[in-house]
Amino acid sequence: MTTQPSGWGEQPGPPVREISRRGFLRRAVGVGVGLLTLQFLGGTILFLWPNIKGGLGDPNLALGTAADIAGQQPEWVRGLPFIYNKARLFVVNVPAAKARVDGTGEEFDDPGDEIVALYRKCPHLGCNVPQLCDRSMWFECLCHGSKYTVLGEKRAGPAPRGMDRFAHRIEEGVYIVDTSVRIDGPPIGTETFDNRRNEDIPHCAG
Ligand code: FES
């Protein structure tokens, strides 16, 4: 006859099957919540990605070659800035813009590295700055009257500085703009060219 050791057999306490079921349910709920979270995050990233790529926040925004830009904005070679709306940019062909301001009529098909990528958001209170005024050849913010030269240097109004900008580089002839880092516009008093006085020229905005 065998004797059972003491404590052998049914033990008091919560039933083993009951604990397992609770644990299983807890894990199932956890996995379900995790999957839903992943699904939500994936959907959000997919939704936002096309807006980041090719717009603001893109360190490698490819605008195309000088010929590509001129294809979209033929006046670019005669100094009218190219507007790239997705990233709220003015892309300025600097030698052509200078010729336009000076009234020489000279054209520049390919300015090489001499471009400026200006942020259209006015550094005063953030309004969208319209295309260059064809009377003054300045950018004129319609909200409170800040005025900037074609290089975004401030000439009038309440803005605390010139228009902000983004760095650019050229890779195999393609202009690449880093819209992930905004660079503060030049301080008041900066004059690269165009030293006409506000009161001496006609304007589009008051
Ligand atoms: S937002 Fe442009 S001048 Fe105020």
Boltz pocket constraint, residues with backbone or C-beta under 6 A from the ligand:
constraints:
  - pocket:
      binder: B
      contacts: [[A, 122], [A, 123], [A, 124], [A, 125], [A, 126], [A, 127], [A, 141], [A, 142], [A, 143], [A, 144], [A, 145], [A, 146], [A, 157], [A, 158], [A, 159]]
      max_distance: 6.0
